[in-house]
Amino acid sequence: MPKKKPIDGLQRLIDFVDFLRKERIHFSISSKSDVSITVDFGLLGVRFEVDFYPDHMIFAHFTGNEDVSSDDKLLDALLSKFGELKTKRPPSNS
């Protein structure tokens, strides 16, 4: 049985970014951990986070409601519900 060629995570990331560029898909690159690089992009109705590690890749996709809001009270409620906040958010300028 032939030995599998190891996956080159950096080359896989470069190839993926080249693909997104060729398809004219806007993306951003960030680092959310010490061992991976994340590529974020969206298509109509779905948002993706693709994490590239040295030897593998994983992704998450989000198809739920991602509405935009300007309601300060809703923002405060969501921050309180989902965050472990040590300080209170400053009030808005409005």
PDB file with one MODEL, atoms N, CA, C and O in Angstrom:
MODEL        1
ATOM      1  N   MET A   1       0.850  -1.178   0.000  1.00  0.00           N
ATOM      2  CA  MET A   1       0.000   0.000   0.000  1.00  0.00           C
ATOM      3  C   MET A   1       0.898   1.244   0.000  1.00  0.00           C
ATOM      4  O   MET A   1       1.795   1.355   0.835  1.00  0.00           O
ATOM      5  N   PRO A   2       0.660   2.190  -0.939  1.00  0.00           N
ATOM      6  CA  PRO A   2       1.505   3.384  -0.984  1.00  0.00           C
ATOM      7  C   PRO A   2       1.256   4.282   0.230  1.00  0.00           C
ATOM      8  O   PRO A   2       0.138   4.390   0.733  1.00  0.00           O
ATOM      9  N   LYS A   3       2.328   4.914   0.674  1.00  0.00           N
ATOM     10  CA  LYS A   3       2.236   5.814   1.828  1.00  0.00           C
ATOM     11  C   LYS A   3       1.544   7.109   1.407  1.00  0.00           C
ATOM     12  O   LYS A   3       1.848   7.677   0.358  1.00  0.00           O
ATOM     13  N   LYS A   4       0.603   7.571   2.250  1.00  0.00           N
ATOM     14  CA  LYS A   4      -0.104   8.816   1.966  1.00  0.00           C
ATOM     15  C   LYS A   4       0.843   9.999   2.083  1.00  0.00           C
ATOM     16  O   LYS A   4       1.665  10.071   2.997  1.00  0.00           O
ATOM     17  N   LYS A   5       0.714  10.919   1.148  1.00  0.00           N
ATOM     18  CA  LYS A   5       1.499  12.136   1.199  1.00  0.00           C
ATOM     19  C   LYS A   5       0.927  13.037   2.287  1.00  0.00           C
ATOM     20  O   LYS A   5      -0.287  13.237   2.328  1.00  0.00           O
ATOM     21  N   PRO A   6       1.764  13.590   3.175  1.00  0.00           N
ATOM     22  CA  PRO A   6       1.239  14.456   4.232  1.00  0.00           C
ATOM     23  C   PRO A   6       0.604  15.717   3.650  1.00  0.00           C
ATOM     24  O   PRO A   6       1.029  16.226   2.612  1.00  0.00           O
ATOM     25  N   ILE A   7      -0.407  16.199   4.334  1.00  0.00           N
ATOM     26  CA  ILE A   7      -1.096  17.410   3.902  1.00  0.00           C
ATOM     27  C   ILE A   7      -0.261  18.626   4.295  1.00  0.00           C
ATOM     28  O   ILE A   7       0.187  18.739   5.436  1.00  0.00           O
ATOM     29  N   ASP A   8      -0.059  19.519   3.356  1.00  0.00           N
ATOM     30  CA  ASP A   8       0.644  20.773   3.622  1.00  0.00           C
ATOM     31  C   ASP A   8      -0.414  21.832   3.889  1.00  0.00           C
ATOM     32  O   ASP A   8      -1.030  22.350   2.958  1.00  0.00           O
ATOM     33  N   GLY A   9      -0.628  22.156   5.174  1.00  0.00           N
ATOM     34  CA  GLY A   9      -1.684  23.089   5.548  1.00  0.00           C
ATOM     35  C   GLY A   9      -1.520  24.467   4.956  1.00  0.00           C
ATOM     36  O   GLY A   9      -2.508  25.094   4.573  1.00  0.00           O
ATOM     37  N   LEU A  10      -0.285  24.961   4.872  1.00  0.00           N
ATOM     38  CA  LEU A  10      -0.053  26.287   4.306  1.00  0.00           C
ATOM     39  C   LEU A  10      -0.392  26.295   2.819  1.00  0.00           C
ATOM     40  O   LEU A  10      -1.026  27.235   2.338  1.00  0.00           O
ATOM     41  N   GLN A  11       0.013  25.277   2.094  1.00  0.00           N
ATOM     42  CA  GLN A  11      -0.309  25.212   0.668  1.00  0.00           C
ATOM     43  C   GLN A  11      -1.817  25.108   0.466  1.00  0.00           C
ATOM     44  O   GLN A  11      -2.368  25.717  -0.451  1.00  0.00           O
ATOM     45  N   ARG A  12      -2.479  24.341   1.316  1.00  0.00           N
ATOM     46  CA  ARG A  12      -3.944  24.220   1.221  1.00  0.00           C
ATOM     47  C   ARG A  12      -4.608  25.581   1.439  1.00  0.00           C
ATOM     48  O   ARG A  12      -5.559  25.920   0.734  1.00  0.00           O
ATOM     49  N   LEU A  13      -4.120  26.361   2.403  1.00  0.00           N
ATOM     50  CA  LEU A  13      -4.641  27.705   2.657  1.00  0.00           C
ATOM     51  C   LEU A  13      -4.418  28.603   1.445  1.00  0.00           C
ATOM     52  O   LEU A  13      -5.338  29.298   1.014  1.00  0.00           O
ATOM     53  N   ILE A  14      -3.214  28.597   0.893  1.00  0.00           N
ATOM     54  CA  ILE A  14      -2.909  29.426  -0.273  1.00  0.00           C
ATOM     55  C   ILE A  14      -3.795  29.046  -1.453  1.00  0.00           C
ATOM     56  O   ILE A  14      -4.323  29.921  -2.139  1.00  0.00           O
ATOM     57  N   ASP A  15      -3.961  27.760  -1.692  1.00  0.00           N
ATOM     58  CA  ASP A  15      -4.812  27.304  -2.793  1.00  0.00           C
ATOM     59  C   ASP A  15      -6.259  27.758  -2.588  1.00  0.00           C
ATOM     60  O   ASP A  15      -6.925  28.163  -3.541  1.00  0.00           O
ATOM     61  N   PHE A  16      -6.741  27.692  -1.350  1.00  0.00           N
ATOM     62  CA  PHE A  16      -8.116  28.089  -1.060  1.00  0.00           C
ATOM     63  C   PHE A  16      -8.305  29.588  -1.276  1.00  0.00           C
ATOM     64  O   PHE A  16      -9.296  30.008  -1.873  1.00  0.00           O
ATOM     65  N   VAL A  17      -7.365  30.391  -0.797  1.00  0.00           N
ATOM     66  CA  VAL A  17      -7.438  31.848  -0.980  1.00  0.00           C
ATOM     67  C   VAL A  17      -7.375  32.195  -2.473  1.00  0.00           C
ATOM     68  O   VAL A  17      -8.092  33.086  -2.927  1.00  0.00           O
ATOM     69  N   ASP A  18      -6.531  31.504  -3.232  1.00  0.00           N
ATOM     70  CA  ASP A  18      -6.485  31.720  -4.683  1.00  0.00           C
ATOM     71  C   ASP A  18      -7.837  31.412  -5.320  1.00  0.00           C
ATOM     72  O   ASP A  18      -8.298  32.145  -6.195  1.00  0.00           O
ATOM     73  N   PHE A  19      -8.467  30.329  -4.879  1.00  0.00           N
ATOM     74  CA  PHE A  19      -9.794  29.975  -5.380  1.00  0.00           C
ATOM     75  C   PHE A  19     -10.796  31.099  -5.108  1.00  0.00           C
ATOM     76  O   PHE A  19     -11.537  31.505  -6.003  1.00  0.00           O
ATOM     77  N   LEU A  20     -10.816  31.604  -3.858  1.00  0.00           N
ATOM     78  CA  LEU A  20     -11.751  32.686  -3.514  1.00  0.00           C
ATOM     79  C   LEU A  20     -11.490  33.923  -4.358  1.00  0.00           C
ATOM     80  O   LEU A  20     -12.433  34.565  -4.821  1.00  0.00           O
ATOM     81  N   ARG A  21     -10.227  34.267  -4.562  1.00  0.00           N
ATOM     82  CA  ARG A  21      -9.888  35.429  -5.406  1.00  0.00           C
ATOM     83  C   ARG A  21     -10.376  35.240  -6.835  1.00  0.00           C
ATOM     84  O   ARG A  21     -10.967  36.150  -7.416  1.00  0.00           O
ATOM     85  N   LYS A  22     -10.130  34.067  -7.401  1.00  0.00           N
ATOM     86  CA  LYS A  22     -10.569  33.793  -8.779  1.00  0.00           C
ATOM     87  C   LYS A  22     -12.083  33.877  -8.902  1.00  0.00           C
ATOM     88  O   LYS A  22     -12.602  34.306  -9.933  1.00  0.00           O
ATOM     89  N   GLU A  23     -12.793  33.469  -7.852  1.00  0.00           N
ATOM     90  CA  GLU A  23     -14.256  33.526  -7.853  1.00  0.00           C
ATOM     91  C   GLU A  23     -14.786  34.901  -7.444  1.00  0.00           C
ATOM     92  O   GLU A  23     -15.996  35.126  -7.419  1.00  0.00           O
ATOM     93  N   ARG A  24     -13.864  35.819  -7.121  1.00  0.00           N
ATOM     94  CA  ARG A  24     -14.209  37.184  -6.681  1.00  0.00           C
ATOM     95  C   ARG A  24     -15.100  37.176  -5.440  1.00  0.00           C
ATOM     96  O   ARG A  24     -16.072  37.925  -5.343  1.00  0.00           O
ATOM     97  N   ILE A  25     -14.744  36.315  -4.503  1.00  0.00           N
ATOM     98  CA  ILE A  25     -15.451  36.218  -3.227  1.00  0.00           C
ATOM     99  C   ILE A  25     -14.626  36.970  -2.194  1.00  0.00           C
ATOM    100  O   ILE A  25     -13.470  36.629  -1.945  1.00  0.00           O
ATOM    101  N   HIS A  26     -15.221  37.991  -1.595  1.00  0.00           N
ATOM    102  CA  HIS A  26     -14.526  38.770  -0.572  1.00  0.00           C
ATOM    103  C   HIS A  26     -14.311  37.898   0.660  1.00  0.00           C
ATOM    104  O   HIS A  26     -15.203  37.153   1.065  1.00  0.00           O
ATOM    105  N   PHE A  27     -13.127  37.994   1.249  1.00  0.00           N
ATOM    106  CA  PHE A  27     -12.803  37.194   2.427  1.00  0.00           C
ATOM    107  C   PHE A  27     -11.893  37.992   3.349  1.00  0.00           C
ATOM    108  O   PHE A  27     -11.305  38.999   2.954  1.00  0.00           O
ATOM    109  N   SER A  28     -11.793  37.525   4.569  1.00  0.00           N
ATOM    110  CA  SER A  28     -10.821  38.085   5.505  1.00  0.00           C
ATOM    111  C   SER A  28     -10.078  36.931   6.157  1.00  0.00           C
ATOM    112  O   SER A  28     -10.602  35.825   6.288  1.00  0.00           O
ATOM    113  N   ILE A  29      -8.846  37.214   6.563  1.00  0.00           N
ATOM    114  CA  ILE A  29      -8.010  36.214   7.206  1.00  0.00           C
ATOM    115  C   ILE A  29      -7.687  36.695   8.606  1.00  0.00           C
ATOM    116  O   ILE A  29      -7.309  37.850   8.807  1.00  0.00           O
ATOM    117  N   SER A  30      -7.837  35.803   9.574  1.00  0.00           N
ATOM    118  CA  SER A  30      -7.544  36.154  10.968  1.00  0.00           C
ATOM    119  C   SER A  30      -6.969  34.929  11.672  1.00  0.00           C
ATOM    120  O   SER A  30      -6.891  33.836  11.110  1.00  0.00           O
ATOM    121  N   SER A  31      -6.577  35.149  12.901  1.00  0.00           N
ATOM    122  CA  SER A  31      -6.069  34.051  13.713  1.00  0.00           C
ATOM    123  C   SER A  31      -6.852  34.030  15.012  1.00  0.00           C
ATOM    124  O   SER A  31      -6.823  34.992  15.779  1.00  0.00           O
ATOM    125  N   LYS A  32      -7.550  32.936  15.256  1.00  0.00           N
ATOM    126  CA  LYS A  32      -8.361  32.809  16.465  1.00  0.00           C
ATOM    127  C   LYS A  32      -7.736  31.861  17.469  1.00  0.00           C
ATOM    128  O   LYS A  32      -8.258  31.679  18.569  1.00  0.00           O
ATOM    129  N   SER A  33      -6.607  31.250  17.090  1.00  0.00           N
ATOM    130  CA  SER A  33      -5.897  30.366  18.000  1.00  0.00           C
ATOM    131  C   SER A  33      -4.414  30.398  17.653  1.00  0.00           C
ATOM    132  O   SER A  33      -4.020  30.971  16.638  1.00  0.00           O
ATOM    133  N   ASP A  34      -3.611  29.791  18.484  1.00  0.00           N
ATOM    134  CA  ASP A  34      -2.168  29.760  18.247  1.00  0.00           C
ATOM    135  C   ASP A  34      -1.771  28.770  17.160  1.00  0.00           C
ATOM    136  O   ASP A  34      -0.633  28.793  16.694  1.00  0.00           O
ATOM    137  N   VAL A  35      -2.680  27.911  16.755  1.00  0.00           N
ATOM    138  CA  VAL A  35      -2.312  26.837  15.838  1.00  0.00           C
ATOM    139  C   VAL A  35      -3.105  26.821  14.533  1.00  0.00           C
ATOM    140  O   VAL A  35      -2.996  25.865  13.765  1.00  0.00           O
ATOM    141  N   SER A  36      -3.904  27.864  14.266  1.00  0.00           N
ATOM    142  CA  SER A  36      -4.684  27.855  13.031  1.00  0.00           C
ATOM    143  C   SER A  36      -4.821  29.261  12.457  1.00  0.00           C
ATOM    144  O   SER A  36      -4.599  30.262  13.140  1.00  0.00           O
ATOM    145  N   ILE A  37      -5.193  29.301  11.182  1.00  0.00           N
ATOM    146  CA  ILE A  37      -5.518  30.543  10.485  1.00  0.00           C
ATOM    147  C   ILE A  37      -6.935  30.393   9.971  1.00  0.00           C
ATOM    148  O   ILE A  37      -7.290  29.359   9.406  1.00  0.00           O
ATOM    149  N   THR A  38      -7.755  31.435  10.166  1.00  0.00           N
ATOM    150  CA  THR A  38      -9.165  31.383   9.798  1.00  0.00           C
ATOM    151  C   THR A  38      -9.434  32.269   8.592  1.00  0.00           C
ATOM    152  O   THR A  38      -8.966  33.405   8.525  1.00  0.00           O
ATOM    153  N   VAL A  39     -10.188  31.740   7.645  1.00  0.00           N
ATOM    154  CA  VAL A  39     -10.658  32.504   6.495  1.00  0.00           C
ATOM    155  C   VAL A  39     -12.170  32.642   6.660  1.00  0.00           C
ATOM    156  O   VAL A  39     -12.892  31.649   6.742  1.00  0.00           O
ATOM    157  N   ASP A  40     -12.637  33.896   6.706  1.00  0.00           N
ATOM    158  CA  ASP A  40     -14.071  34.193   6.827  1.00  0.00           C
ATOM    159  C   ASP A  40     -14.569  34.729   5.493  1.00  0.00           C
ATOM    160  O   ASP A  40     -13.920  35.576   4.880  1.00  0.00           O
ATOM    161  N   PHE A  41     -15.727  34.237   5.040  1.00  0.00           N
ATOM    162  CA  PHE A  41     -16.345  34.765   3.831  1.00  0.00           C
ATOM    163  C   PHE A  41     -17.823  34.426   3.846  1.00  0.00           C
ATOM    164  O   PHE A  41     -18.271  33.554   4.590  1.00  0.00           O
ATOM    165  N   GLY A  42     -18.558  35.122   3.025  1.00  0.00           N
ATOM    166  CA  GLY A  42     -19.988  34.878   2.957  1.00  0.00           C
ATOM    167  C   GLY A  42     -20.472  34.763   1.533  1.00  0.00           C
ATOM    168  O   GLY A  42     -19.917  35.370   0.618  1.00  0.00           O
ATOM    169  N   LEU A  43     -21.498  33.988   1.361  1.00  0.00           N
ATOM    170  CA  LEU A  43     -22.234  33.885   0.115  1.00  0.00           C
ATOM    171  C   LEU A  43     -23.677  34.216   0.447  1.00  0.00           C
ATOM    172  O   LEU A  43     -24.035  34.294   1.622  1.00  0.00           O
ATOM    173  N   LEU A  44     -24.488  34.408  -0.537  1.00  0.00           N
ATOM    174  CA  LEU A  44     -25.872  34.784  -0.293  1.00  0.00           C
ATOM    175  C   LEU A  44     -26.553  33.762   0.607  1.00  0.00           C
ATOM    176  O   LEU A  44     -26.758  32.617   0.204  1.00  0.00           O
ATOM    177  N   GLY A  45     -26.904  34.168   1.820  1.00  0.00           N
ATOM    178  CA  GLY A  45     -27.633  33.306   2.743  1.00  0.00           C
ATOM    179  C   GLY A  45     -26.795  32.429   3.651  1.00  0.00           C
ATOM    180  O   GLY A  45     -27.345  31.690   4.467  1.00  0.00           O
ATOM    181  N   VAL A  46     -25.463  32.491   3.527  1.00  0.00           N
ATOM    182  CA  VAL A  46     -24.618  31.649   4.372  1.00  0.00           C
ATOM    183  C   VAL A  46     -23.273  32.329   4.609  1.00  0.00           C
ATOM    184  O   VAL A  46     -22.711  32.950   3.707  1.00  0.00           O
ATOM    185  N   ARG A  47     -22.774  32.204   5.820  1.00  0.00           N
ATOM    186  CA  ARG A  47     -21.464  32.739   6.194  1.00  0.00           C
ATOM    187  C   ARG A  47     -20.584  31.568   6.606  1.00  0.00           C
ATOM    188  O   ARG A  47     -21.048  30.634   7.261  1.00  0.00           O
ATOM    189  N   PHE A  48     -19.304  31.621   6.219  1.00  0.00           N
ATOM    190  CA  PHE A  48     -18.374  30.532   6.490  1.00  0.00           C
ATOM    191  C   PHE A  48     -17.185  31.004   7.321  1.00  0.00           C
ATOM    192  O   PHE A  48     -16.717  32.132   7.168  1.00  0.00           O
ATOM    193  N   GLU A  49     -16.707  30.137   8.194  1.00  0.00           N
ATOM    194  CA  GLU A  49     -15.435  30.305   8.895  1.00  0.00           C
ATOM    195  C   GLU A  49     -14.656  29.017   8.645  1.00  0.00           C
ATOM    196  O   GLU A  49     -15.059  27.948   9.103  1.00  0.00           O
ATOM    197  N   VAL A  50     -13.551  29.115   7.929  1.00  0.00           N
ATOM    198  CA  VAL A  50     -12.749  27.948   7.577  1.00  0.00           C
ATOM    199  C   VAL A  50     -11.424  28.042   8.322  1.00  0.00           C
ATOM    200  O   VAL A  50     -10.667  28.993   8.130  1.00  0.00           O
ATOM    201  N   ASP A  51     -11.144  27.067   9.164  1.00  0.00           N
ATOM    202  CA  ASP A  51      -9.928  27.051   9.977  1.00  0.00           C
ATOM    203  C   ASP A  51      -8.924  26.080   9.380  1.00  0.00           C
ATOM    204  O   ASP A  51      -9.212  24.895   9.211  1.00  0.00           O
ATOM    205  N   PHE A  52      -7.733  26.601   9.060  1.00  0.00           N
ATOM    206  CA  PHE A  52      -6.658  25.794   8.491  1.00  0.00           C
ATOM    207  C   PHE A  52      -5.622  25.514   9.561  1.00  0.00           C
ATOM    208  O   PHE A  52      -5.080  26.434  10.175  1.00  0.00           O
ATOM    209  N   TYR A  53      -5.354  24.245   9.776  1.00  0.00           N
ATOM    210  CA  TYR A  53      -4.338  23.767  10.723  1.00  0.00           C
ATOM    211  C   TYR A  53      -3.181  23.184   9.915  1.00  0.00           C
ATOM    212  O   TYR A  53      -3.315  23.006   8.704  1.00  0.00           O
ATOM    213  N   PRO A  54      -2.054  22.885  10.550  1.00  0.00           N
ATOM    214  CA  PRO A  54      -0.925  22.329   9.794  1.00  0.00           C
ATOM    215  C   PRO A  54      -1.268  21.046   9.025  1.00  0.00           C
ATOM    216  O   PRO A  54      -0.710  20.800   7.956  1.00  0.00           O
ATOM    217  N   ASP A  55      -2.180  20.232   9.562  1.00  0.00           N
ATOM    218  CA  ASP A  55      -2.449  18.942   8.925  1.00  0.00           C
ATOM    219  C   ASP A  55      -3.914  18.670   8.595  1.00  0.00           C
ATOM    220  O   ASP A  55      -4.247  17.571   8.150  1.00  0.00           O
ATOM    221  N   HIS A  56      -4.795  19.648   8.803  1.00  0.00           N
ATOM    222  CA  HIS A  56      -6.200  19.457   8.446  1.00  0.00           C
ATOM    223  C   HIS A  56      -6.914  20.800   8.375  1.00  0.00           C
ATOM    224  O   HIS A  56      -6.353  21.843   8.710  1.00  0.00           O
ATOM    225  N   MET A  57      -8.171  20.746   7.928  1.00  0.00           N
ATOM    226  CA  MET A  57      -9.008  21.931   7.796  1.00  0.00           C
ATOM    227  C   MET A  57     -10.387  21.579   8.339  1.00  0.00           C
ATOM    228  O   MET A  57     -10.881  20.472   8.124  1.00  0.00           O
ATOM    229  N   ILE A  58     -11.015  22.533   9.052  1.00  0.00           N
ATOM    230  CA  ILE A  58     -12.404  22.377   9.476  1.00  0.00           C
ATOM    231  C   ILE A  58     -13.139  23.668   9.132  1.00  0.00           C
ATOM    232  O   ILE A  58     -12.513  24.713   8.948  1.00  0.00           O
ATOM    233  N   PHE A  59     -14.456  23.597   9.047  1.00  0.00           N
ATOM    234  CA  PHE A  59     -15.217  24.815   8.776  1.00  0.00           C
ATOM    235  C   PHE A  59     -16.545  24.794   9.504  1.00  0.00           C
ATOM    236  O   PHE A  59     -17.077  23.743   9.864  1.00  0.00           O
ATOM    237  N   ALA A  60     -17.057  25.995   9.706  1.00  0.00           N
ATOM    238  CA  ALA A  60     -18.400  26.182  10.252  1.00  0.00           C
ATOM    239  C   ALA A  60     -19.170  27.032   9.258  1.00  0.00           C
ATOM    240  O   ALA A  60     -18.600  27.895   8.591  1.00  0.00           O
ATOM    241  N   HIS A  61     -20.453  26.786   9.163  1.00  0.00           N
ATOM    242  CA  HIS A  61     -21.290  27.619   8.300  1.00  0.00           C
ATOM    243  C   HIS A  61     -22.529  28.047   9.084  1.00  0.00           C
ATOM    244  O   HIS A  61     -23.049  27.310   9.922  1.00  0.00           O
ATOM    245  N   PHE A  62     -22.979  29.253   8.783  1.00  0.00           N
ATOM    246  CA  PHE A  62     -24.079  29.855   9.529  1.00  0.00           C
ATOM    247  C   PHE A  62     -25.146  30.297   8.545  1.00  0.00           C
ATOM    248  O   PHE A  62     -24.900  31.127   7.669  1.00  0.00           O
ATOM    249  N   THR A  63     -26.323  29.737   8.699  1.00  0.00           N
ATOM    250  CA  THR A  63     -27.421  30.072   7.796  1.00  0.00           C
ATOM    251  C   THR A  63     -28.592  30.697   8.542  1.00  0.00           C
ATOM    252  O   THR A  63     -29.647  30.945   7.958  1.00  0.00           O
ATOM    253  N   GLY A  64     -28.405  30.948   9.819  1.00  0.00           N
ATOM    254  CA  GLY A  64     -29.489  31.502  10.626  1.00  0.00           C
ATOM    255  C   GLY A  64     -29.662  32.992  10.423  1.00  0.00           C
ATOM    256  O   GLY A  64     -29.040  33.603   9.554  1.00  0.00           O
ATOM    257  N   ASN A  65     -30.510  33.546  11.236  1.00  0.00           N
ATOM    258  CA  ASN A  65     -30.813  34.968  11.187  1.00  0.00           C
ATOM    259  C   ASN A  65     -29.611  35.767  11.692  1.00  0.00           C
ATOM    260  O   ASN A  65     -29.178  35.595  12.831  1.00  0.00           O
ATOM    261  N   GLU A  66     -29.082  36.631  10.846  1.00  0.00           N
ATOM    262  CA  GLU A  66     -27.976  37.506  11.230  1.00  0.00           C
ATOM    263  C   GLU A  66     -28.370  38.951  10.942  1.00  0.00           C
ATOM    264  O   GLU A  66     -27.631  39.702  10.305  1.00  0.00           O
ATOM    265  N   ASP A  67     -29.561  39.321  11.430  1.00  0.00           N
ATOM    266  CA  ASP A  67     -30.084  40.664  11.198  1.00  0.00           C
ATOM    267  C   ASP A  67     -29.170  41.732  11.765  1.00  0.00           C
ATOM    268  O   ASP A  67     -28.389  41.485  12.684  1.00  0.00           O
ATOM    269  N   VAL A  68     -29.283  42.918  11.201  1.00  0.00           N
ATOM    270  CA  VAL A  68     -28.582  44.096  11.684  1.00  0.00           C
ATOM    271  C   VAL A  68     -29.568  44.915  12.505  1.00  0.00           C
ATOM    272  O   VAL A  68     -30.733  45.041  12.129  1.00  0.00           O
ATOM    273  N   SER A  69     -29.114  45.471  13.620  1.00  0.00           N
ATOM    274  CA  SER A  69     -29.985  46.252  14.492  1.00  0.00           C
ATOM    275  C   SER A  69     -29.228  47.449  15.041  1.00  0.00           C
ATOM    276  O   SER A  69     -28.000  47.425  15.127  1.00  0.00           O
ATOM    277  N   SER A  70     -29.947  48.483  15.409  1.00  0.00           N
ATOM    278  CA  SER A  70     -29.343  49.647  16.058  1.00  0.00           C
ATOM    279  C   SER A  70     -29.929  49.857  17.453  1.00  0.00           C
ATOM    280  O   SER A  70     -29.764  50.928  18.037  1.00  0.00           O
ATOM    281  N   ASP A  71     -30.603  48.856  17.986  1.00  0.00           N
ATOM    282  CA  ASP A  71     -31.256  48.929  19.292  1.00  0.00           C
ATOM    283  C   ASP A  71     -30.240  48.690  20.413  1.00  0.00           C
ATOM    284  O   ASP A  71     -29.796  47.560  20.616  1.00  0.00           O
ATOM    285  N   ASP A  72     -29.871  49.752  21.139  1.00  0.00           N
ATOM    286  CA  ASP A  72     -28.890  49.641  22.232  1.00  0.00           C
ATOM    287  C   ASP A  72     -29.335  48.661  23.307  1.00  0.00           C
ATOM    288  O   ASP A  72     -28.510  47.931  23.857  1.00  0.00           O
ATOM    289  N   LYS A  73     -30.617  48.634  23.611  1.00  0.00           N
ATOM    290  CA  LYS A  73     -31.113  47.731  24.653  1.00  0.00           C
ATOM    291  C   LYS A  73     -30.950  46.274  24.242  1.00  0.00           C
ATOM    292  O   LYS A  73     -30.614  45.428  25.070  1.00  0.00           O
ATOM    293  N   LEU A  74     -31.185  45.979  22.974  1.00  0.00           N
ATOM    294  CA  LEU A  74     -30.987  44.622  22.473  1.00  0.00           C
ATOM    295  C   LEU A  74     -29.509  44.243  22.549  1.00  0.00           C
ATOM    296  O   LEU A  74     -29.178  43.126  22.947  1.00  0.00           O
ATOM    297  N   LEU A  75     -28.625  45.158  22.172  1.00  0.00           N
ATOM    298  CA  LEU A  75     -27.188  44.897  22.257  1.00  0.00           C
ATOM    299  C   LEU A  75     -26.778  44.594  23.697  1.00  0.00           C
ATOM    300  O   LEU A  75     -26.053  43.633  23.952  1.00  0.00           O
ATOM    301  N   ASP A  76     -27.241  45.409  24.625  1.00  0.00           N
ATOM    302  CA  ASP A  76     -26.915  45.177  26.042  1.00  0.00           C
ATOM    303  C   ASP A  76     -27.447  43.830  26.528  1.00  0.00           C
ATOM    304  O   ASP A  76     -26.766  43.123  27.269  1.00  0.00           O
ATOM    305  N   ALA A  77     -28.659  43.478  26.112  1.00  0.00           N
ATOM    306  CA  ALA A  77     -29.248  42.205  26.526  1.00  0.00           C
ATOM    307  C   ALA A  77     -28.451  41.021  25.968  1.00  0.00           C
ATOM    308  O   ALA A  77     -28.216  40.041  26.675  1.00  0.00           O
ATOM    309  N   LEU A  78     -28.037  41.113  24.704  1.00  0.00           N
ATOM    310  CA  LEU A  78     -27.256  40.035  24.093  1.00  0.00           C
ATOM    311  C   LEU A  78     -25.870  39.929  24.724  1.00  0.00           C
ATOM    312  O   LEU A  78     -25.376  38.825  24.953  1.00  0.00           O
ATOM    313  N   LEU A  79     -25.244  41.067  25.005  1.00  0.00           N
ATOM    314  CA  LEU A  79     -23.938  41.043  25.665  1.00  0.00           C
ATOM    315  C   LEU A  79     -24.042  40.415  27.046  1.00  0.00           C
ATOM    316  O   LEU A  79     -23.171  39.646  27.453  1.00  0.00           O
ATOM    317  N   SER A  80     -25.107  40.742  27.763  1.00  0.00           N
ATOM    318  CA  SER A  80     -25.301  40.169  29.099  1.00  0.00           C
ATOM    319  C   SER A  80     -25.581  38.670  29.027  1.00  0.00           C
ATOM    320  O   SER A  80     -25.078  37.899  29.845  1.00  0.00           O
ATOM    321  N   LYS A  81     -26.379  38.266  28.054  1.00  0.00           N
ATOM    322  CA  LYS A  81     -26.758  36.860  27.941  1.00  0.00           C
ATOM    323  C   LYS A  81     -25.592  35.976  27.496  1.00  0.00           C
ATOM    324  O   LYS A  81     -25.399  34.886  28.034  1.00  0.00           O
ATOM    325  N   PHE A  82     -24.820  36.441  26.518  1.00  0.00           N
ATOM    326  CA  PHE A  82     -23.798  35.586  25.916  1.00  0.00           C
ATOM    327  C   PHE A  82     -22.369  35.929  26.320  1.00  0.00           C
ATOM    328  O   PHE A  82     -21.450  35.175  26.001  1.00  0.00           O
ATOM    329  N   GLY A  83     -22.161  37.033  27.006  1.00  0.00           N
ATOM    330  CA  GLY A  83     -20.810  37.438  27.357  1.00  0.00           C
ATOM    331  C   GLY A  83     -20.546  37.330  28.840  1.00  0.00           C
ATOM    332  O   GLY A  83     -21.467  37.344  29.657  1.00  0.00           O
ATOM    333  N   GLU A  84     -19.289  37.225  29.171  1.00  0.00           N
ATOM    334  CA  GLU A  84     -18.859  37.261  30.566  1.00  0.00           C
ATOM    335  C   GLU A  84     -18.189  38.613  30.768  1.00  0.00           C
ATOM    336  O   GLU A  84     -16.962  38.722  30.772  1.00  0.00           O
ATOM    337  N   LEU A  85     -19.010  39.632  30.934  1.00  0.00           N
ATOM    338  CA  LEU A  85     -18.527  41.008  30.944  1.00  0.00           C
ATOM    339  C   LEU A  85     -18.069  41.436  32.326  1.00  0.00           C
ATOM    340  O   LEU A  85     -18.707  41.137  33.336  1.00  0.00           O
ATOM    341  N   LYS A  86     -16.955  42.139  32.345  1.00  0.00           N
ATOM    342  CA  LYS A  86     -16.432  42.678  33.596  1.00  0.00           C
ATOM    343  C   LYS A  86     -16.757  44.166  33.746  1.00  0.00           C
ATOM    344  O   LYS A  86     -16.745  44.701  34.855  1.00  0.00           O
ATOM    345  N   THR A  87     -17.044  44.819  32.639  1.00  0.00           N
ATOM    346  CA  THR A  87     -17.378  46.246  32.672  1.00  0.00           C
ATOM    347  C   THR A  87     -18.648  46.477  31.877  1.00  0.00           C
ATOM    348  O   THR A  87     -19.038  45.653  31.050  1.00  0.00           O
ATOM    349  N   LYS A  88     -19.289  47.610  32.139  1.00  0.00           N
ATOM    350  CA  LYS A  88     -20.502  47.960  31.422  1.00  0.00           C
ATOM    351  C   LYS A  88     -20.118  48.659  30.125  1.00  0.00           C
ATOM    352  O   LYS A  88     -19.161  49.432  30.086  1.00  0.00           O
ATOM    353  N   ARG A  89     -20.859  48.388  29.082  1.00  0.00           N
ATOM    354  CA  ARG A  89     -20.637  49.008  27.775  1.00  0.00           C
ATOM    355  C   ARG A  89     -20.929  50.498  27.867  1.00  0.00           C
ATOM    356  O   ARG A  89     -21.936  50.886  28.460  1.00  0.00           O
ATOM    357  N   PRO A  90     -20.067  51.352  27.289  1.00  0.00           N
ATOM    358  CA  PRO A  90     -20.360  52.789  27.311  1.00  0.00           C
ATOM    359  C   PRO A  90     -21.615  53.089  26.506  1.00  0.00           C
ATOM    360  O   PRO A  90     -21.919  52.375  25.550  1.00  0.00           O
ATOM    361  N   PRO A  91     -22.351  54.135  26.878  1.00  0.00           N
ATOM    362  CA  PRO A  91     -23.576  54.480  26.130  1.00  0.00           C
ATOM    363  C   PRO A  91     -23.231  54.956  24.710  1.00  0.00           C
ATOM    364  O   PRO A  91     -22.115  55.401  24.439  1.00  0.00           O
ATOM    365  N   SER A  92     -24.207  54.851  23.828  1.00  0.00           N
ATOM    366  CA  SER A  92     -23.982  55.308  22.447  1.00  0.00           C
ATOM    367  C   SER A  92     -24.043  56.816  22.371  1.00  0.00           C
ATOM    368  O   SER A  92     -24.410  57.481  23.341  1.00  0.00           O
ATOM    369  N   ASN A  93     -23.684  57.357  21.219  1.00  0.00           N
ATOM    370  CA  ASN A  93     -23.691  58.804  21.007  1.00  0.00           C
ATOM    371  C   ASN A  93     -25.067  59.325  20.631  1.00  0.00           C
ATOM    372  O   ASN A  93     -25.256  60.537  20.526  1.00  0.00           O
ATOM    373  N   SER A  94     -26.032  58.437  20.427  1.00  0.00           N
ATOM    374  CA  SER A  94     -27.357  58.897  19.992  1.00  0.00           C
ATOM    375  C   SER A  94     -28.231  59.289  21.142  1.00  0.00           C
ATOM    376  O   SER A  94     -29.375  59.696  20.938  1.00  0.00           O
TER     377      SER A  94
ENDMDL
END
